[in-house]
Amino acid sequence: MLDFNYKQLDTSTNFLTVGAGALWADIIPYLDKYNRSVYVMQTNNSFTVGGSVSANCHGWQPNTQPIASTVESFRLINANGELLTCSRYENQQLFSLVLGGYGLFGIILDLKLKTVPNELYKCKQYIINSSDYVNEFLRVTTDKNVRMAYGRININPQNFMNESIISTFVIDTNIKKEDISKTSFTKLRRTVFRSSVNSNYGKNLRWRAEKITARLISKKVFSRNQLLNESVEVFQNTDPRYTDILHEYFIPKDSVNQFIELLKTVIPKYDVDLLNITVRNVMKDESTFLKYANTDVFGFVMLFSQQRTAAAEKEMERLTKTLINEAVSLKGTYYLPYRLHASKEQFNIAYPQAAAFFSLKLKYDPQEIFQNSFYLKYK
Ligand SMILES: Cc1cc2nc3c(=O)[nH]c(=O)nc-3n(C[C@H](O)[C@H](O)[C@H](O)COP(=O)(O)OP(=O)(O)OC[C@H]3O[C@@H](n4cnc5c(N)ncnc54)[C@H](O)[C@@H]3O)c2cc1C
């Protein structure tokens, strides 16, 4: 779909019409020319819009629903080869099935997305005890001027998960364009980040460096587009013997402390190399059928480095199954774009809409033209 990358901003409505194959890395510079920005997207710019809405991604935009909430409409080629417009008013059921539907209902050709102003933000950071995470996150983000926020939990084994840093980006109308930070932290972040692979010394060093960086970037000025336009290069593994594995669990806000306590005891029991935990909140999803945010939740994103061996794969599968059980026991869910380690039973418990989702799939695509490994495993 990468060639379907046309972009057209309607400056009277501020809706962006965009081909489904366009990357955020192209869209952000395009919107920047109009001083507009993306409403909801992932932490990094390396993905297509079509892939992003098909997973129904979310990011650092606090107190917002996932990306589906920012989709006004899209055009879909269905299993009969017909071109349909889907929105909250037209083909509503398909609209809710396609968003977060992993390509199983047709091919999205292009979309109409809401945009927001490209504002200037000052960064503010808070170093807190992890047990205060939810209260602090909700306290600092009640300020309507806080437009982006995320937190990191310390994964240094000596002080595992006891401390966190919350970063917020706050509108300040006194800021002038000349104040925008010229510093790129990407290179520094990558060097410090990758040195922590397989090394407790590196993990300790990284947490200390993150705290120092927190002080350095505090009060610096960033534009929204500058923050969103970062590639995955910061984390990316380049050693062919290893791969990076992501997990994400969505936990209702009242159970976040319990989940942090569970992670503290569960993760050290497995032979895995945890590099990073990022936590941000996602509001109840009102748009999609197969939802991961059935209520207001906090998403725990975990990044692991994994050896490319059968034994390491098995160990990661064991850990994933355990963490899914723990998340589900707290009425949480797990994110679907990653490895297919969940059992069928776990998928059905975490996603009670699954049976209806697959029967609607057969209604709209009786010959099962659109398939993928996820469908073949869980249907
Ligand atoms: C390093 C990394 C960081 C990430 N960070 C985040 C994050 O911060 N927040 C978050 O929510 N997610 C995150 N993700 C997950 C990411 O959002 C999803 O994997 C997303 O689907 C990736 O988009 P893509 O363009 O690579 O999609 P692809 O992998 O190409 O496709 C994903 C799915 O969408 C379907 N699809 C793609 N295009 C279309 C189309 N035009 N029509 C119909 N179906 C289509 C595909 O068939 C497939 O099922 C991250 C992933 C990685 C690897």
The ligand as an SDF file (V2000), in Angstrom:
LIG
                    3D

 53 58  0  0  0  0  0  0  0  0999 V2000
    8.7790   -0.5010   17.5280 C   0  0  0  0  0  0  0  0  0  0  0  0
    7.2870   -0.4890   17.5990 C   0  0  0  0  0  0  0  0  0  0  0  0
    6.6600    0.4850   18.3900 C   0  0  0  0  0  0  0  0  0  0  0  0
    5.2650    0.5140   18.4700 C   0  0  0  0  0  0  0  0  0  0  0  0
    4.6700    1.4600   19.2420 N   0  0  0  0  0  0  0  0  0  0  0  0
    3.3320    1.4940   19.3400 C   0  0  0  0  0  0  0  0  0  0  0  0
    2.6760    2.4970   20.1200 C   0  0  0  0  0  0  0  0  0  0  0  0
    3.3030    3.3860   20.6960 O   0  0  0  0  0  0  0  0  0  0  0  0
    1.3170    2.4660   20.1900 N   0  0  0  0  0  0  0  0  0  0  0  0
    0.5810    1.5160   19.5440 C   0  0  0  0  0  0  0  0  0  0  0  0
   -0.6400    1.5300   19.6520 O   0  0  0  0  0  0  0  0  0  0  0  0
    1.1690    0.5800   18.7770 N   0  0  0  0  0  0  0  0  0  0  0  0
    2.5150    0.5400   18.6790 C   0  0  0  0  0  0  0  0  0  0  0  0
    3.1050   -0.4130   17.8910 N   0  0  0  0  0  0  0  0  0  0  0  0
    2.2430   -1.3610   17.1560 C   0  0  0  0  0  0  0  0  0  0  0  0
    1.8820   -0.7460   15.7990 C   0  0  0  0  0  0  0  0  0  0  0  0
    1.0080    0.3500   15.9850 O   0  0  0  0  0  0  0  0  0  0  0  0
    1.1650   -1.7770   14.9090 C   0  0  0  0  0  0  0  0  0  0  0  0
    1.9930   -2.8780   14.7400 O   0  0  0  0  0  0  0  0  0  0  0  0
    0.7440   -1.1620   13.5640 C   0  0  0  0  0  0  0  0  0  0  0  0
   -0.1720   -2.0060   12.9460 O   0  0  0  0  0  0  0  0  0  0  0  0
    1.9430   -0.9610   12.6940 C   0  0  0  0  0  0  0  0  0  0  0  0
    1.6050   -0.3440   11.4990 O   0  0  0  0  0  0  0  0  0  0  0  0
    2.2110   -0.8670   10.0980 P   0  0  0  0  0  0  0  0  0  0  0  0
    2.0340    0.2250    9.1230 O   0  0  0  0  0  0  0  0  0  0  0  0
    3.5840   -1.4220   10.3120 O   0  0  0  0  0  0  0  0  0  0  0  0
    1.1770   -2.0280    9.8300 O   0  0  0  0  0  0  0  0  0  0  0  0
    1.3490   -3.4530    9.1500 P   0  0  0  0  0  0  0  0  0  0  0  0
    2.1720   -4.3150   10.0670 O   0  0  0  0  0  0  0  0  0  0  0  0
    1.7330   -3.3110    7.7510 O   0  0  0  0  0  0  0  0  0  0  0  0
   -0.1640   -3.9340    9.2330 O   0  0  0  0  0  0  0  0  0  0  0  0
   -0.8050   -4.1690   10.4590 C   0  0  0  0  0  0  0  0  0  0  0  0
   -2.1870   -4.7610   10.1850 C   0  0  0  0  0  0  0  0  0  0  0  0
   -2.9800   -3.8120    9.4880 O   0  0  0  0  0  0  0  0  0  0  0  0
   -3.4620   -4.3380    8.2660 C   0  0  0  0  0  0  0  0  0  0  0  0
   -3.4210   -3.2670    7.2500 N   0  0  0  0  0  0  0  0  0  0  0  0
   -2.3640   -2.4930    6.9140 C   0  0  0  0  0  0  0  0  0  0  0  0
   -2.7150   -1.6240    5.9410 N   0  0  0  0  0  0  0  0  0  0  0  0
   -4.0190   -1.8580    5.6680 C   0  0  0  0  0  0  0  0  0  0  0  0
   -4.9560   -1.3010    4.7410 C   0  0  0  0  0  0  0  0  0  0  0  0
   -4.6330   -0.3200    3.9150 N   0  0  0  0  0  0  0  0  0  0  0  0
   -6.2040   -1.8130    4.7140 N   0  0  0  0  0  0  0  0  0  0  0  0
   -6.5660   -2.8180    5.5380 C   0  0  0  0  0  0  0  0  0  0  0  0
   -5.7270   -3.3820    6.4340 N   0  0  0  0  0  0  0  0  0  0  0  0
   -4.4820   -2.9110    6.4990 C   0  0  0  0  0  0  0  0  0  0  0  0
   -2.4970   -5.4640    7.9300 C   0  0  0  0  0  0  0  0  0  0  0  0
   -3.1260   -6.4200    7.1200 O   0  0  0  0  0  0  0  0  0  0  0  0
   -2.1510   -6.0050    9.3000 C   0  0  0  0  0  0  0  0  0  0  0  0
   -3.1500   -6.9030    9.7500 O   0  0  0  0  0  0  0  0  0  0  0  0
    4.4870   -0.4540   17.7740 C   0  0  0  0  0  0  0  0  0  0  0  0
    5.1250   -1.4130   16.9720 C   0  0  0  0  0  0  0  0  0  0  0  0
    6.5070   -1.4340   16.8920 C   0  0  0  0  0  0  0  0  0  0  0  0
    7.1520   -2.4820   16.0250 C   0  0  0  0  0  0  0  0  0  0  0  0
  1  2  1  0
  2  3  1  0
  2 52  2  0
  3  4  2  0
  4  5  1  0
  4 50  1  0
  5  6  2  0
  6  7  1  0
  6 13  1  0
  7  8  2  0
  7  9  1  0
  9 10  1  0
 10 11  2  0
 10 12  1  0
 12 13  2  0
 13 14  1  0
 14 15  1  0
 14 50  1  0
 15 16  1  0
 16 17  1  0
 16 18  1  0
 18 19  1  0
 18 20  1  0
 20 21  1  0
 20 22  1  0
 22 23  1  0
 23 24  1  0
 24 25  2  0
 24 26  1  0
 24 27  1  0
 27 28  1  0
 28 29  2  0
 28 30  1  0
 28 31  1  0
 31 32  1  0
 32 33  1  0
 33 34  1  0
 33 48  1  0
 34 35  1  0
 35 36  1  0
 35 46  1  0
 36 37  1  0
 36 45  1  0
 37 38  2  0
 38 39  1  0
 39 40  1  0
 39 45  2  0
 40 41  1  0
 40 42  2  0
 42 43  1  0
 43 44  2  0
 44 45  1  0
 46 47  1  0
 46 48  1  0
 48 49  1  0
 50 51  2  0
 51 52  1  0
 52 53  1  0
M  END
$$$$
